[in-house]
């Protein structure tokens, strides 16, 4: 049996604030140039809490990236059987999995706004995405399926949920907090996974401004297959993956209309744009504008 929850879920207190995030953003959802509201909801069964979302935050994305592979944010279908699963009764693992040497594929946590959190080391197993300039002002970027995700802690969510509440949940079920304890004090005795047993007697993770930035792996019991935690949501690309674009710097991102997006970037002083939209017939239209104003249009159909 599955139980639906609109506001309160035992232990998963972030659901309350997830709904507050959605309600607050909905007030501006119809205004051009403003982000649409968060689409996220929770439910549970005997084993898991489930978070369904489209994986898109309400803050500007991609701005500030200086190492870019020409991917852009598109909504994902993290619903139904493809939702995030958070164990209801997390348990300490006899053999924890370190993010220093594993888990370079897929998510290791999910933020309370429904956006995945990945290992800060990219899938080459060595590159710190933050230090490499691959992340935007909020600590995120897009993967090869145009899927937006964070690689460091989304600390802006602390201002929304408050320091006493988690900003995310690791996929082993343990909570992820900001930089401090509930009373604002610095956490003491963090282990190699950025976690410890807090004043309330429960184990949880903290964010840090230095590596590993988020939970440094899985202190709790998880299943790992092909270097990724399983089960977890799948992403489905709608177009071929891009390639690195040397000297590119992303300087702007807007929502000009419902289901429409515009990304602005600079290449060696030349201003360029990608205007793209999701159409009602399940197609995606991309208009690439070069520095001279010439436009190339490509249309893709969701696979």
C-alpha positions in Angstrom: 0.0 0.0 0.0 1.2 3.5 -0.9 0.4 6.4 1.4 0.2 10.0 -0.1 1.5 12.9 1.9 1.1 16.6 1.1 2.9 18.2 4.0 4.2 15.9 6.8 6.2 12.7 6.5 7.9 11.2 9.5 11.5 12.2 9.7 11.5 13.5 6.1 10.8 17.1 7.4 12.1 18.5 4.1 8.7 17.7 2.5 7.1 20.6 4.3 9.6 23.0 2.9 9.5 21.5 -0.5 5.8 22.4 -0.6 6.6 25.9 0.6 9.1 26.3 -2.2 6.5 25.2 -4.7 3.8 27.4 -3.4 6.1 30.5 -3.3 7.3 30.0 -6.8 3.8 29.3 -8.2 2.9 32.9 -7.5 5.3 34.1 -10.2 5.0 31.1 -12.5 3.0 32.9 -15.2 5.3 35.9 -15.4 7.6 35.8 -18.5 11.3 35.8 -17.4 10.5 34.1 -14.1 11.2 30.5 -13.3 8.1 28.1 -13.2 7.1 26.5 -10.0 8.8 23.4 -8.6 6.9 20.2 -9.5 7.6 17.8 -6.7 5.7 15.6 -4.3 6.3 12.9 -1.8 4.7 9.6 -0.9 5.8 6.4 0.8 5.4 2.7 1.1 6.7 0.2 3.7 10.3 0.5 2.5 10.9 3.9 0.9 10.0 7.5 0.8 9.5 8.6 -2.8 10.3 12.0 -4.2 8.8 12.8 -7.6 10.0 15.9 -9.5 11.0 17.2 -12.9 14.5 18.0 -11.6 14.4 21.7 -12.3 15.0 24.3 -9.6 13.5 27.8 -9.6 16.9 29.6 -9.5 18.8 30.6 -12.6 20.9 27.7 -13.9 24.3 27.5 -15.7 25.4 31.1 -15.1 29.0 31.3 -14.1 30.2 28.1 -15.8 33.5 28.5 -17.6 34.1 24.8 -18.7 31.0 23.8 -20.7 30.0 20.9 -22.8 27.1 22.6 -24.5 24.4 21.0 -22.5 21.3 22.9 -21.3 18.7 22.2 -18.6 15.6 20.3 -19.6 12.9 18.9 -17.3 13.2 15.2 -16.5 10.5 12.7 -15.7 11.4 11.6 -12.2 7.9 10.3 -11.5 6.2 6.9 -10.9 8.7 4.0 -11.0 11.4 6.6 -11.9 11.1 8.6 -8.7 13.9 9.0 -6.1 13.8 6.4 -3.4 15.0 7.2 0.1 15.0 4.3 2.6 12.6 4.9 5.5 14.9 3.0 8.0 18.5 3.8 7.1 21.1 1.4 8.6 24.8 1.8 9.0 26.8 -0.3 6.5 29.5 -2.8 7.5 31.4 -1.6 4.4 30.6 2.0 3.6 31.1 3.2 0.1 33.5 6.2 -0.3 32.8 8.8 -3.0 36.6 9.2 -3.3 36.9 5.9 -5.1 33.4 5.0 -6.3 29.9 6.3 -7.1 31.1 8.4 -10.0 27.9 7.7 -12.0 24.4 8.9 -11.1 23.1 10.6 -8.0 24.3 10.1 -4.4 21.6 12.4 -2.9 18.6 14.5 -3.8 17.9 18.1 -2.7 14.5 19.0 -1.1 13.7 20.9 -4.3 13.8 17.6 -6.3 17.2 18.2 -8.0 19.7 15.4 -7.9 23.1 15.7 -6.1 26.0 13.9 -7.8 29.5 13.0 -6.6 31.6 16.2 -6.7 34.2 14.2 -8.7 33.0 13.8 -12.2 32.7 10.4 -14.0 36.4 10.4 -15.0 37.1 9.6 -11.3 39.5 12.5 -10.8 38.2 15.9 -11.7 36.7 18.1 -9.0 33.9 19.8 -10.9 33.9 22.8 -8.6 37.6 23.5 -9.0 37.4 22.9 -12.7 34.9 25.7 -13.3 32.2 23.3 -14.5 29.5 24.5 -12.0 27.2 27.4 -11.9 26.6 29.9 -9.2 24.4 27.4 -7.3 26.8 24.5 -7.7 25.0 22.7 -10.6 25.3 22.0 -14.3 23.8 19.7 -16.9 24.8 16.1 -17.8 24.9 14.5 -21.2 21.1 14.1 -21.1 20.6 17.8 -20.5 19.7 16.8 -16.9 20.4 19.5 -14.3 22.0 18.4 -11.1 24.2 19.7 -8.3 27.8 18.5 -7.5 28.2 20.6 -4.3 25.7 21.4 -1.6 22.8 23.7 -2.6 23.4 26.0 0.3 20.8 28.5 -0.9 18.1 26.1 0.3 19.2 26.8 3.9 17.7 30.2 3.6 14.4 28.6 2.6 14.1 25.6 5.0 16.1 27.1 7.9 19.2 25.7 9.5 17.3 23.2 11.6 16.0 21.3 8.6 17.7 19.2 5.9 18.5 20.6 2.5 18.6 17.1 1.0 18.7 13.3 1.6 21.4 10.9 0.7 20.2 7.8 -1.2 21.1 5.7 1.9 18.3 7.5 3.8 20.4 9.8 6.0 19.7 13.5 6.0 22.0 16.2 4.5 22.2 19.5 6.4 23.9 22.8 5.7 27.1 24.0 7.3 25.9 24.1 10.9 23.8 22.3 13.5 20.3 23.3 14.2 21.4 25.9 16.8 23.9 27.5 14.4 27.0 25.9 15.9 29.7 24.3 13.8 29.4 20.5 13.6 32.1 18.6 15.5 33.8 15.3 14.6 32.7 14.9 11.0 33.9 11.6 9.6 35.3 11.0 6.1 31.8 11.0 4.7 31.0 14.5 6.1 28.7 12.8 8.7 28.5 12.3 12.4 26.0 11.5 15.1 24.5 14.8 16.0 23.1 16.3 19.3 19.8 14.5 18.7 21.5 11.1 18.6 21.0 10.4 14.9 23.6 10.1 12.2 23.4 12.7 9.4 25.6 14.4 6.9 26.7 18.1 6.7 27.7 20.3 3.8 31.2 21.8 3.7 32.8 24.5 1.6 35.7 22.3 0.9 35.8 18.7 -0.5 33.7 16.6 -0.3 31.2 19.5 -0.1 28.2 17.1 0.4 28.0 13.5 1.8 31.3 12.0 0.9 29.8 8.6 0.0 27.3 6.2 1.6 27.7 5.6 5.3 24.5 3.7 5.1 23.5 0.5 3.4 22.9 0.8 -0.4 23.1 -1.4 -3.4 25.7 -0.4 -6.1 25.6 -1.6 -9.6 27.9 -0.2 -12.5 29.3 2.3 -10.0 25.9 3.8 -9.3 23.5 3.5 -6.5 20.5 1.4 -7.5 17.6 1.9 -7.8 17.6 5.5 -8.8 16.0 7.6 -11.5 17.0 7.3 -15.1 17.5 10.2 -17.5 16.4 10.1 -21.2 18.2 12.4 -23.7 16.3 14.1 -26.4 19.4 15.1 -28.5 23.0 14.0 -29.0 25.4 14.9 -26.2 27.5 18.0 -26.8 31.3 18.5 -26.8 33.4 20.9 -24.7 33.4 24.5 -26.1 36.8 26.2 -25.4 36.7 29.7 -24.0 33.0 29.7 -23.4 31.5 31.4 -20.4 27.8 31.3 -19.6 26.4 34.7 -18.6 22.6 34.5 -18.7 19.6 32.2 -18.4 15.9 33.2 -18.6 12.5 31.7 -19.0 10.9 33.9 -21.7 7.6 31.9 -21.7 6.1 28.7 -20.4 8.2 25.7 -21.6 10.7 28.1 -23.1 14.3 28.8 -22.1 17.1 31.0 -23.2 20.8 30.6 -22.4 23.3 33.3 -23.2 27.1 32.7 -23.4 30.3 34.4 -24.4 33.1 32.9 -26.5 36.2 35.1 -26.6 34.1 38.3 -26.5 31.4 37.1 -28.9 27.9 36.9 -27.5 25.9 33.9 -28.5 22.5 32.4 -27.5 20.6 29.1 -27.4 16.8 29.6 -27.4 14.9 26.4 -26.9 11.4 25.2 -26.2 9.3 22.1 -25.4 6.4 21.8 -27.9 3.0 20.3 -27.4 3.7 17.5 -29.9 6.5 16.0 -27.8 9.2 17.8 -29.9 12.0 20.1 -28.8 13.0 23.1 -30.9 16.5 24.6 -30.5 17.6 27.9 -32.1 21.3 28.5 -32.0 22.3 32.2 -32.6 25.9 33.0 -33.3 27.8 36.3 -32.7 26.7 37.7 -36.0 23.0 37.0 -35.4 22.8 34.1 -37.7 20.3 31.4 -36.5 20.4 27.6 -37.0 17.3 25.7 -36.0 17.2 22.0 -34.9 14.2 20.0 -33.8 14.3 16.8 -31.8 11.7 14.3 -30.8 11.8 12.7 -27.4 13.2 9.2 -27.6 
